[in-house]
Amino acid sequence: MKPCGGEGEAPDPQAEATFLSSKLDRKRAEREPHRQLFDLYKELLRLRRSLPALRDLSKDRTKVEAFEQEKLLLVTRWSKGSHVFMAINLGGSEAGLTLPVPDGNWERLLDSSDHRWKGTGSRLPEKIASQDEVELTLPARSFCAFNRSWAEKL
């Protein structure tokens, strides 16, 4: 039996050496490049706790659209006065396209290509106005999230 992504025999799951080599080294989160990834996870968890649209996991309030040619996903979620959309570029090259985004003024929550996350630098605007669509260009293997309050539409 071969391990996932590895060569040779899988380690013996009953061996003490396997257990010891599988233990997490929590101090790695304090060193680069692990620190940025750890900080990104913390930010994503903070957003999930603070925004009703991300806290509420109902499939009835989630819309996912795939743009196969561009290798891009658009995820839109809404709940209790908050509305979030996330664009995720899964491809190995920059993707630019017009996305169907509900009307309103949207504020950027996060861009994984920001220097803070060791990216090439965000080129996305802090705020965008949508009239049922927005044009976005995302670098390869990156994602962004934008938020809109429903109250502003009233």
Sine and cosine of phi, psi and omega as CSV:
sin_phi,cos_phi,sin_psi,cos_psi,sin_omega,cos_omega
0.00,0.00,0.73,-0.69,-0.03,-1.00
-0.97,-0.23,0.61,-0.79,0.05,-1.00
-0.94,0.33,0.38,-0.93,0.03,-1.00
-0.86,0.51,0.85,-0.52,0.06,-1.00
0.94,0.34,0.12,0.99,-0.06,-1.00
-0.92,-0.40,0.03,-1.00,0.02,-1.00
-0.93,-0.38,0.47,-0.88,0.11,-0.99
0.98,0.19,-0.32,-0.95,-0.06,-1.00
-0.97,0.22,0.55,-0.84,0.09,-1.00
-0.94,0.35,0.54,-0.84,0.04,-1.00
-0.91,0.41,0.48,-0.88,0.01,-1.00
-0.94,0.35,0.90,-0.44,-0.06,-1.00
-0.92,0.39,-0.26,0.96,0.00,-1.00
-1.00,-0.06,-0.17,0.99,-0.06,-1.00
-0.98,0.21,0.63,-0.77,0.03,-1.00
-0.89,0.46,-0.60,0.80,0.01,-1.00
-0.87,0.49,-0.61,0.79,0.04,-1.00
-0.90,0.44,-0.71,0.70,0.02,-1.00
-0.86,0.50,-0.76,0.66,-0.04,-1.00
-0.90,0.43,-0.61,0.80,-0.02,-1.00
-0.97,0.24,-0.23,0.97,-0.02,-1.00
-0.99,-0.12,-0.10,1.00,-0.03,-1.00
-0.94,0.35,0.63,-0.78,0.03,-1.00
-0.94,0.35,0.65,-0.76,0.12,-0.99
-0.98,-0.21,1.00,-0.05,-0.10,-1.00
-0.91,0.42,-0.34,0.94,0.03,-1.00
-0.95,0.33,-0.30,0.96,0.03,-1.00
-0.88,0.47,-0.49,0.87,0.00,-1.00
-0.91,0.40,-0.25,0.97,0.01,-1.00
-1.00,0.00,-0.18,0.98,-0.06,-1.00
-0.92,-0.39,0.44,-0.90,0.08,-1.00
-0.97,0.25,0.52,-0.86,0.00,1.00
-1.00,0.04,0.08,1.00,-0.09,-1.00
-0.93,0.36,-0.48,0.88,-0.06,-1.00
-0.88,0.48,-0.70,0.71,0.00,-1.00
-0.89,0.46,-0.67,0.74,0.01,-1.00
-0.91,0.42,-0.67,0.74,0.05,-1.00
-0.88,0.48,-0.70,0.71,0.02,-1.00
-0.90,0.43,-0.61,0.79,0.06,-1.00
-0.90,0.44,-0.70,0.71,0.05,-1.00
-0.87,0.50,-0.68,0.74,0.02,-1.00
-0.88,0.47,-0.65,0.76,0.02,-1.00
-0.91,0.40,-0.67,0.74,0.04,-1.00
-0.89,0.45,-0.65,0.76,0.05,-1.00
-0.92,0.40,-0.62,0.78,0.05,-1.00
-0.88,0.47,-0.70,0.71,0.02,-1.00
-0.89,0.45,-0.66,0.75,0.00,-1.00
-0.89,0.45,-0.63,0.78,0.02,-1.00
-0.95,0.33,-0.56,0.83,-0.16,-0.99
-1.00,-0.01,-0.32,0.95,-0.06,-1.00
-0.92,-0.39,0.86,-0.52,0.00,-1.00
-0.82,0.58,-0.59,0.81,-0.02,-1.00
-0.90,0.44,-0.46,0.89,0.02,-1.00
-1.00,-0.07,-0.42,0.91,0.05,-1.00
-0.95,0.30,-0.63,0.77,-0.07,-1.00
-0.99,0.16,0.91,-0.41,-0.08,-1.00
-1.00,-0.08,0.30,0.95,-0.03,-1.00
-0.90,0.45,0.76,-0.64,0.07,-1.00
-0.93,0.37,-0.40,0.92,0.01,-1.00
-0.93,0.36,-0.31,0.95,0.01,-1.00
-0.88,-0.48,0.55,0.83,0.04,-1.00
-0.71,-0.71,0.71,-0.71,0.07,-1.00
-0.78,-0.62,0.77,-0.64,0.01,-1.00
-0.84,-0.54,0.79,-0.62,0.03,-1.00
-0.82,-0.57,0.73,-0.69,0.01,-1.00
-0.96,-0.28,0.71,-0.70,0.10,-0.99
-0.92,-0.40,1.00,0.01,-0.19,-0.98
-0.88,0.48,-0.70,0.72,-0.05,-1.00
-0.88,0.47,-0.63,0.78,-0.01,-1.00
-1.00,0.06,-0.16,0.99,-0.06,-1.00
0.85,0.53,0.75,0.66,-0.07,-1.00
-0.79,-0.61,0.62,-0.78,0.11,-0.99
-0.91,-0.41,0.61,-0.79,0.13,-0.99
-0.87,-0.49,0.87,-0.50,0.02,-1.00
-0.90,-0.43,0.82,-0.57,0.03,-1.00
-0.87,-0.49,0.75,-0.67,0.01,-1.00
-0.71,-0.71,0.55,-0.84,-0.01,-1.00
-0.56,-0.83,0.52,-0.85,0.05,-1.00
-0.05,-1.00,0.65,-0.76,0.17,-0.99
0.68,0.73,0.81,0.58,0.10,-1.00
0.99,0.15,0.11,0.99,0.09,-1.00
-0.80,-0.60,0.48,-0.88,-0.08,-1.00
-0.61,-0.79,0.81,-0.59,-0.05,-1.00
-0.77,-0.64,0.64,-0.77,0.23,-0.97
-0.81,-0.59,0.57,-0.82,0.01,-1.00
-0.80,-0.61,0.75,-0.66,0.09,-1.00
-0.93,-0.37,0.76,-0.65,-0.11,-0.99
-0.80,-0.60,0.90,-0.44,0.04,-1.00
-1.00,-0.07,0.95,-0.33,-0.01,-1.00
-1.00,-0.02,-0.09,1.00,-0.08,-1.00
-1.00,0.06,0.19,-0.98,-0.02,-1.00
-1.00,0.02,0.11,0.99,0.05,-1.00
-0.66,-0.76,0.30,-0.95,0.01,-1.00
-0.84,0.55,0.61,-0.79,0.01,-1.00
-0.79,-0.61,0.82,-0.57,0.07,-1.00
-0.81,-0.59,0.77,-0.63,0.04,-1.00
-0.30,-0.95,0.19,-0.98,0.05,-1.00
-1.00,-0.01,0.83,-0.56,-0.08,-1.00
-0.94,-0.34,0.62,-0.79,0.06,-1.00
-0.97,0.23,0.97,-0.23,-0.04,-1.00
-0.84,-0.54,0.75,-0.66,-0.03,-1.00
-0.82,0.57,0.46,-0.89,0.03,-1.00
-0.79,0.62,0.53,-0.85,0.13,-0.99
0.70,-0.72,0.06,-1.00,0.06,-1.00
-0.99,-0.16,0.81,-0.59,-0.11,-0.99
-0.90,-0.43,0.62,-0.79,0.02,-1.00
-0.90,-0.44,0.73,-0.69,-0.02,-1.00
-0.93,0.37,0.79,-0.61,0.07,-1.00
-1.00,-0.06,-0.65,0.76,-0.11,-0.99
-0.34,-0.94,0.61,-0.79,0.11,-0.99
-0.68,-0.73,0.91,-0.42,-0.06,-1.00
-0.92,0.40,-0.25,0.97,0.03,-1.00
-1.00,0.05,0.04,1.00,0.04,-1.00
-0.90,0.44,0.50,-0.86,0.03,-1.00
-0.84,0.55,-0.53,0.85,0.00,-1.00
-0.82,0.57,-0.53,0.85,-0.03,-1.00
-0.97,-0.23,0.32,0.95,-0.01,-1.00
0.93,0.37,0.48,0.88,0.07,-1.00
-1.00,0.03,-0.07,-1.00,-0.03,-1.00
-0.98,0.18,-0.13,0.99,-0.01,-1.00
0.93,-0.37,0.76,-0.65,-0.04,-1.00
-0.93,0.36,0.72,-0.70,0.11,-0.99
-0.91,-0.41,0.12,0.99,0.01,-1.00
-1.00,0.08,0.57,-0.82,0.02,-1.00
-0.94,0.35,0.44,-0.90,0.07,-1.00
-0.91,0.40,-0.58,0.82,-0.02,-1.00
-0.72,-0.69,0.58,-0.81,0.09,-1.00
-0.69,-0.72,0.52,-0.85,0.09,-1.00
-0.94,-0.35,0.75,-0.66,-0.02,-1.00
-0.90,-0.43,0.65,-0.76,0.20,-0.98
-0.85,-0.53,0.91,0.40,-0.03,-1.00
0.98,0.21,-0.04,1.00,0.10,-1.00
-0.29,-0.96,0.44,-0.90,0.06,-1.00
-0.67,-0.74,0.48,-0.88,0.09,-1.00
-0.98,-0.18,0.82,-0.58,0.02,-1.00
-0.74,-0.68,0.55,-0.83,0.12,-0.99
-0.82,-0.57,0.86,-0.50,-0.02,-1.00
-0.92,-0.40,0.71,-0.71,0.10,-1.00
-0.90,0.45,0.26,-0.97,0.04,-1.00
-0.83,0.56,0.62,-0.79,0.10,-1.00
0.75,0.67,0.81,0.59,0.01,-1.00
-0.65,-0.76,0.19,-0.98,0.05,-1.00
-0.53,-0.85,0.33,-0.94,0.06,-1.00
-0.62,-0.79,0.33,-0.94,0.05,-1.00
-0.67,-0.74,0.68,-0.74,0.03,-1.00
-0.79,-0.61,0.51,-0.86,-0.06,-1.00
-0.81,-0.59,0.58,-0.81,0.12,-0.99
-0.67,-0.74,0.68,-0.74,0.09,-1.00
-1.00,0.02,0.74,-0.67,0.04,-1.00
-0.90,0.45,-0.46,0.89,-0.03,-1.00
-0.86,0.51,-0.54,0.84,-0.03,-1.00
-0.94,0.35,-0.34,0.94,0.01,-1.00
-0.98,0.19,-0.34,0.94,-0.08,-1.00
-0.96,0.29,0.00,0.00,0.00,0.00
